[in-house]
Amino acid sequence: MKKLPGILRFLYPALLIPGFALISLLIIIIATPSPVFAQEDLLQYLQTKGAELDQKEQQLQEREKALQELEKDIMARIKEYESILERVEKILAKIDNIKEEKVQHVIKTYEKMQPEEAAIRLEELDERTAVKVLAFMKPRKAANILSMMAPGKAARLTRKITEIPGLDKLIAKMKKGQ
C-alpha cells in the first residue's frame, strides 16, 4: 500500500467502512480551507473598506468646501473692516487737521493781542490749553506774554511746555507750515 498524504492516512480505515466514507469525505472537504471562500471574503472586505474610504473622502471634500466658503467669508469681512478702518483714519486725520487749524487760529489771535491782555486771558484758561497756545507761539511773543504773568503761573506753564513729548518735532512741523 502506498503512503497516503496527511489527513487521508488517518481517515483511510474509516473510508473502507461503507457509511463512514461519505462522512469522512465531507470532513476532509470542510476541514480543508478553500481559496475560493477566502478570496470572496477578502473581496467583500476590500469592497467594504473601499466604500468606507469613499465615504470618508466625500466627507473630507464637503469639509474642505465648507472651509473654503468660510475662508471666502472671512476674507470679505477683512476687506470690509479694512475699508472701515481706512475711512475712520481719514475722518481722524480730518479731525486732527480741524483741531490744528483751530489751535493755529487761537495762537494767531493771542499773538495779535497786547502781551498784557494775552497774559490775563491765558491765566484764566486751563493750564493745558494755555501750554498749547504758548508752546506754538513765536518765541518772542510767548516770552512777552509770560513776562506779564504772575511769576508762579509763568514758571508752571514754562515747566509744562518743556515736558511736552515730541515738542521739537511739532514746532518744526508747524514752522514748515507757516
Backbone as numpy.savetxt, mean C-alpha at the origin, in Angstrom:
# Nx Ny Nz CAx CAy CAz Cx Cy Cz
6.83 -88.34 -13.20 5.99 -87.19 -13.20 6.89 -85.96 -13.20
6.45 -85.01 -14.00 7.19 -83.76 -14.10 6.99 -82.93 -12.86
7.94 -82.05 -12.66 7.77 -81.12 -11.54 6.78 -80.06 -11.95
5.82 -79.82 -11.08 4.78 -78.82 -11.36 5.19 -77.48 -10.75
4.80 -76.40 -11.38 5.15 -75.09 -10.84 4.33 -74.76 -9.61
4.91 -73.95 -8.70 4.36 -73.36 -7.50 3.13 -73.99 -6.91
2.01 -73.31 -7.03 0.77 -73.68 -6.35 0.19 -74.98 -6.88
0.46 -75.31 -8.14 -0.08 -76.54 -8.71 0.50 -77.78 -8.02
1.70 -77.70 -7.57 2.33 -78.83 -6.90 1.54 -79.21 -5.66
1.04 -78.19 -4.94 0.26 -78.47 -3.71 -1.17 -78.89 -4.04
-1.68 -78.37 -5.12 -3.07 -78.66 -5.45 -3.24 -79.89 -6.36
-2.17 -80.40 -6.88 -2.26 -81.51 -7.83 -3.04 -82.71 -7.29
-2.81 -83.16 -6.06 -3.60 -84.30 -5.58 -5.08 -83.98 -5.55
-5.44 -82.72 -5.23 -6.86 -82.36 -5.17 -7.46 -82.32 -6.56
-6.64 -82.01 -7.56 -7.15 -81.95 -8.93 -7.55 -83.34 -9.44
-6.96 -84.35 -8.88 -7.27 -85.71 -9.30 -8.61 -86.18 -8.76
-9.08 -85.58 -7.70 -10.38 -85.93 -7.13 -11.42 -85.18 -7.95
-12.48 -85.87 -8.44 -13.42 -85.27 -9.37 -14.07 -83.95 -8.93
-14.59 -83.70 -7.84 -15.29 -82.44 -7.48 -14.34 -81.33 -7.08
-13.21 -81.75 -6.65 -12.25 -80.75 -6.18 -11.50 -80.08 -7.31
-11.51 -80.67 -8.46 -10.75 -80.10 -9.58 -11.26 -78.72 -9.95
-12.55 -78.59 -10.03 -13.14 -77.30 -10.40 -12.89 -76.26 -9.32
-13.07 -76.67 -8.08 -12.85 -75.74 -6.96 -11.39 -75.33 -6.92
-10.51 -76.25 -7.12 -9.08 -75.95 -7.10 -8.72 -74.98 -8.22
-9.31 -75.20 -9.37 -9.05 -74.32 -10.50 -9.54 -72.90 -10.22
-10.70 -72.79 -9.60 -11.23 -71.47 -9.23 -10.33 -70.78 -8.22
-9.83 -71.54 -7.27 -8.93 -70.96 -6.27 -7.67 -70.43 -6.95
-7.18 -71.19 -7.90 -5.96 -70.76 -8.61 -6.23 -69.47 -9.38
-7.36 -69.39 -10.05 -7.69 -68.20 -10.84 -7.89 -66.99 -9.94
-8.61 -67.18 -8.84 -8.89 -66.07 -7.93 -7.62 -65.61 -7.23
-6.77 -66.53 -6.83 -5.56 -66.20 -6.09 -4.52 -65.53 -6.97
-4.55 -65.78 -8.25 -3.57 -65.19 -9.16 -4.01 -63.77 -9.52
-3.15 -62.79 -9.25 -3.53 -61.42 -9.60 -3.65 -61.26 -11.11
-4.68 -60.60 -11.51 -4.92 -60.40 -12.93 -4.43 -59.02 -13.35
-3.57 -58.96 -14.35 -3.11 -57.66 -14.82 -4.25 -56.84 -15.43
-5.28 -57.45 -15.93 -6.41 -56.72 -16.51 -7.13 -55.94 -15.43
-7.41 -56.62 -14.29 -8.09 -55.92 -13.19 -7.21 -54.80 -12.64
-5.93 -55.02 -12.51 -5.02 -54.00 -11.99 -4.98 -52.80 -12.92
-4.97 -53.05 -14.21 -4.94 -51.95 -15.17 -6.23 -51.14 -15.12
-7.36 -51.83 -14.98 -8.64 -51.12 -14.89 -8.70 -50.26 -13.63
-8.23 -50.83 -12.51 -8.21 -50.05 -11.26 -7.30 -48.83 -11.40
-6.13 -49.04 -12.00 -5.19 -47.94 -12.20 -5.78 -46.89 -13.12
-6.43 -47.33 -14.18 -7.06 -46.41 -15.12 -8.14 -45.58 -14.42
-8.96 -46.25 -13.64 -10.02 -45.54 -12.91 -9.41 -44.55 -11.91
-8.37 -44.96 -11.21 -7.70 -44.08 -10.25 -7.13 -42.85 -10.96
-6.47 -43.08 -12.10 -5.89 -41.96 -12.85 -6.98 -41.03 -13.37
-8.09 -41.60 -13.83 -9.20 -40.77 -14.30 -9.77 -39.93 -13.17
-9.91 -40.53 -12.00 -10.42 -39.80 -10.83 -9.47 -38.66 -10.47
-8.18 -38.98 -10.41 -7.19 -37.94 -10.08 -7.15 -36.86 -11.16
-7.28 -37.26 -12.42 -7.32 -36.29 -13.51 -8.50 -35.35 -13.37
-9.66 -35.90 -13.01 -10.85 -35.08 -12.82 -10.65 -34.12 -11.64
-10.03 -34.62 -10.57 -9.76 -33.75 -9.41 -8.81 -32.62 -9.80
-7.77 -32.96 -10.57 -6.83 -31.93 -11.02 -7.51 -30.90 -11.92
-8.38 -31.38 -12.82 -9.13 -30.46 -13.68 -9.98 -29.51 -12.85
-10.63 -30.07 -11.84 -11.48 -29.25 -10.97 -10.64 -28.21 -10.22
-9.49 -28.64 -9.70 -8.61 -27.70 -8.98 -8.07 -26.63 -9.92
-7.75 -27.03 -11.15 -7.26 -26.06 -12.13 -8.35 -25.03 -12.44
-9.57 -25.49 -12.58 -10.69 -24.58 -12.83 -10.87 -23.62 -11.65
-10.77 -24.15 -10.43 -10.88 -23.29 -9.25 -9.76 -22.25 -9.22
-8.55 -22.67 -9.57 -7.42 -21.74 -9.61 -7.65 -20.65 -10.66
-8.17 -21.05 -11.82 -8.45 -20.07 -12.87 -9.51 -19.07 -12.42
-10.52 -19.57 -11.72 -11.57 -18.68 -11.22 -10.99 -17.71 -10.19
-10.13 -18.23 -9.31 -9.50 -17.35 -8.31 -8.60 -16.32 -8.97
-7.85 -16.77 -9.98 -6.97 -15.85 -10.70 -7.78 -14.75 -11.37
-8.89 -15.13 -11.97 -9.76 -14.14 -12.62 -10.31 -13.15 -11.58
-10.72 -13.67 -10.42 -11.22 -12.79 -9.35 -10.12 -11.86 -8.86
-8.91 -12.37 -8.74 -7.79 -11.53 -8.31 -7.47 -10.45 -9.35
-7.56 -10.80 -10.62 -7.33 -9.82 -11.68 -8.39 -8.72 -11.63
-9.63 -9.09 -11.40 -10.70 -8.09 -11.26 -10.44 -7.20 -10.06
-10.03 -7.80 -8.97 -9.72 -7.05 -7.76 -8.54 -6.10 -8.00
-7.54 -6.57 -8.72 -6.39 -5.73 -9.03 -6.81 -4.54 -9.90
-7.68 -4.78 -10.89 -8.18 -3.69 -11.73 -8.93 -2.66 -10.89
-9.74 -3.16 -9.96 -10.50 -2.27 -9.08 -9.55 -1.44 -8.21
-8.54 -2.09 -7.66 -7.58 -1.38 -6.81 -6.82 -0.33 -7.62
-6.40 -0.68 -8.82 -5.67 0.27 -9.67 -6.56 1.47 -10.01
-7.83 1.22 -10.28 -8.75 2.32 -10.57 -8.90 3.23 -9.35
-8.99 2.63 -8.18 -9.09 3.43 -6.95 -7.83 4.24 -6.71
-6.67 3.62 -6.96 -5.41 4.34 -6.79 -5.37 5.55 -7.70
-5.76 5.38 -8.96 -5.78 6.50 -9.90 -6.73 7.59 -9.41
-7.89 7.17 -8.92 -8.87 8.13 -8.41 -8.29 8.90 -7.22
-7.65 8.18 -6.30 -7.07 8.83 -5.12 -5.91 9.75 -5.50
-5.12 9.34 -6.49 -4.03 10.19 -6.96 -4.59 11.48 -7.56
-5.67 11.35 -8.30 -6.31 12.52 -8.89 -6.84 13.45 -7.80
-7.47 12.88 -6.79 -7.98 13.68 -5.67 -6.83 14.36 -4.95
-5.75 13.62 -4.71 -4.59 14.18 -4.02 -3.99 15.33 -4.82
-3.93 15.17 -6.12 -3.41 16.22 -6.99 -4.27 17.49 -6.88
-5.59 17.30 -6.89 -6.49 18.46 -6.77 -6.33 19.13 -5.41
-6.21 18.32 -4.35 -6.03 18.87 -3.00 -4.73 19.67 -2.93
-3.65 19.12 -3.52 -2.37 19.83 -3.51 -2.48 21.16 -4.24
-3.21 21.19 -5.36 -3.40 22.44 -6.09 -4.18 23.45 -5.25
-5.22 22.96 -4.58 -6.02 23.84 -3.72 -5.17 24.39 -2.58
-4.37 23.52 -1.96 -3.50 23.97 -0.87 -2.47 24.98 -1.36
-1.94 24.76 -2.56 -0.99 25.72 -3.12 -1.67 27.07 -3.35
-2.92 27.04 -3.83 -3.66 28.30 -4.02 -3.88 29.00 -2.69
-4.25 28.22 -1.68 -4.47 28.79 -0.35 -3.19 29.42 0.18
-2.06 28.71 0.00 -0.77 29.26 0.44 -0.45 30.56 -0.29
-0.73 30.58 -1.60 -0.47 31.80 -2.37 -1.34 32.95 -1.88
-2.60 32.65 -1.61 -3.51 33.70 -1.11 -3.03 34.21 0.24
-2.65 33.28 1.12 -2.14 33.69 2.43 -0.90 34.55 2.28
0.01 34.12 1.40 1.25 34.88 1.19 0.94 36.27 0.65
-0.02 36.34 -0.28 -0.40 37.65 -0.82 -0.97 38.54 0.28
-1.80 37.95 1.13 -2.38 38.74 2.23 -1.30 39.21 3.19
-0.37 38.31 3.52 0.72 38.70 4.42 1.54 39.81 3.77
1.83 39.67 2.48 2.59 40.70 1.77 1.85 42.04 1.79
0.55 41.97 1.63 -0.26 43.19 1.66 -0.17 43.85 3.04
-0.31 43.04 4.08 -0.22 43.57 5.45 1.16 44.16 5.70
2.19 43.44 5.25 3.56 43.93 5.43 3.74 45.28 4.75
3.29 45.38 3.51 3.43 46.65 2.78 2.66 47.77 3.47
1.49 47.41 4.01 0.69 48.41 4.72 1.46 48.94 5.93
2.04 48.04 6.71 2.80 48.45 7.90 4.06 49.21 7.51
4.67 48.85 6.39 5.87 49.56 5.95 5.54 51.00 5.56
4.33 51.24 5.06 3.94 52.59 4.64 3.55 53.48 5.82
3.25 52.86 6.96 2.87 53.64 8.15 4.09 54.32 8.75
3.80 55.31 9.54 4.86 55.93 10.34 5.30 54.89 11.38
6.59 54.81 11.72 7.07 53.81 12.67 6.32 53.83 14.00
5.95 55.02 14.49 5.24 55.10 15.76 3.87 54.41 15.67
3.14 54.70 14.59 1.82 54.11 14.41 1.91 52.59 14.21
2.88 52.17 13.40 3.06 50.74 13.15 3.41 50.01 14.46
4.24 50.63 15.29 4.64 50.02 16.56 3.43 49.85 17.48
2.58 50.87 17.55 1.39 50.80 18.40 0.48 49.65 17.94
0.25 49.58 16.65 -0.64 48.54 16.12 -0.05 47.13 16.26
1.25 47.01 16.00 1.89 45.70 16.14 1.90 45.22 17.59
2.01 46.16 18.53 1.97 45.78 19.94 0.60 45.21 20.32
-0.45 45.64 19.62 -1.80 45.17 19.90 -2.10 43.81 19.23
-1.35 43.48 18.20 -1.55 42.19 17.52 -1.04 41.05 18.39
-1.53 39.84 18.09 -0.94 38.68 18.78 0.51 38.54 18.31
1.35 38.00 19.18 2.79 37.98 18.90 3.13 37.18 17.64
2.39 36.14 17.38 2.67 35.32 16.20 2.52 36.13 14.91
1.43 36.87 14.81 1.20 37.70 13.62 2.22 38.82 13.55
2.50 39.45 14.69 3.48 40.54 14.72 4.85 40.04 14.27
5.22 38.84 14.70 6.50 38.26 14.30 6.53 38.05 12.79
5.46 37.53 12.21 5.41 37.32 10.75 5.60 38.64 10.01
4.87 39.64 10.45 4.94 40.94 9.77 6.36 41.49 9.86
6.92 41.52 11.04 8.26 42.07 11.22 9.33 41.25 10.50
9.17 39.94 10.48 10.17 39.06 9.87 10.31 39.30 8.37
9.22 39.69 7.72 9.27 39.84 6.27 9.30 41.30 5.81
9.40 42.20 6.75 9.55 43.62 6.39 10.98 43.89 5.96
11.14 44.99 5.29 12.50 45.43 4.99 13.18 45.69 6.33
14.43 45.27 6.47 15.11 45.37 7.77 15.11 46.79 8.38
15.30 47.82 7.57 15.35 49.19 8.09 13.99 49.59 8.67
12.90 49.22 7.96 11.55 49.55 8.45 11.26 48.80 9.76
11.61 47.49 9.79 11.37 46.69 10.99 12.16 47.26 12.17
13.39 47.69 11.92 14.22 48.25 12.99 13.59 49.53 13.54
13.10 50.39 12.66 12.46 51.64 13.10 11.21 51.35 13.95
10.43 50.37 13.52 9.21 50.03 14.27 9.57 49.43 15.63
10.53 48.50 15.65 10.95 47.89 16.92 11.50 48.92 17.89
12.17 49.95 17.35 12.73 50.98 18.24 11.65 51.82 18.90
10.45 51.81 18.34 9.34 52.59 18.90 8.50 51.76 19.89
8.78 50.48 20.01 8.01 49.61 20.90 8.61 49.60 22.30
7.81 49.09 23.22 8.32 48.90 24.59 9.49 47.91 24.51
10.58 48.16 25.25 11.77 47.32 25.12 11.50 45.82 25.36
10.69 45.46 26.33 10.40 44.05 26.60 9.70 43.37 25.44
8.70 44.06 24.89 7.95 43.53 23.75 8.86 43.41 22.53
9.67 44.44 22.27 10.59 44.42 21.13 11.58 43.26 21.26
12.07 43.03 22.48 13.03 41.94 22.70 12.36 40.58 22.47
11.14 40.41 22.96 10.42 39.14 22.76 10.17 38.87 21.27
9.72 39.89 20.56 9.44 39.73 19.13 10.73 39.41 18.36
11.80 40.11 18.71 13.09 39.88 18.04 13.56 38.44 18.27
13.44 37.98 19.52 13.85 36.60 19.84 13.02 35.61 19.04
11.72 35.83 18.95 10.84 34.91 18.22 11.13 34.94 16.72
11.51 36.10 16.21 11.86 36.19 14.79 13.07 35.31 14.50
14.05 35.34 15.39 15.26 34.53 15.16 15.00 33.04 15.32
13.90 32.67 15.96 13.58 31.26 16.18 12.76 30.64 15.05
12.37 31.43 14.08 11.57 30.91 12.96 12.43 29.95 12.14
12.01 28.66 12.02 12.81 27.71 11.25 12.74 28.03 9.75
13.88 27.98 9.09 13.94 28.22 7.65 13.69 29.66 7.26
13.88 30.58 8.19 13.60 32.00 7.93 14.47 32.53 6.80
15.75 32.16 6.78 16.66 32.65 5.75 16.15 32.29 4.35
15.68 31.06 4.20 15.18 30.62 2.89 13.93 31.39 2.50
13.04 31.62 3.47 11.81 32.36 3.17 12.11 33.80 2.78
13.03 34.43 3.48 13.37 35.82 3.17 13.98 35.89 1.77
14.88 34.97 1.45 15.49 34.95 0.12 14.42 34.75 -0.96
13.47 33.88 -0.70 12.39 33.62 -1.65 11.54 34.87 -1.85
11.24 35.55 -0.76 10.38 36.73 -0.85 11.12 37.89 -1.53
12.42 37.98 -1.32 13.19 39.05 -1.97 13.23 38.84 -3.48
13.28 37.59 -3.91 13.26 37.30 -5.34 11.94 37.71 -5.95
10.87 37.56 -5.19 9.53 37.90 -5.68 9.28 39.40 -5.74
10.08 40.21 -5.04 9.83 41.67 -5.00 10.36 42.36 -6.20
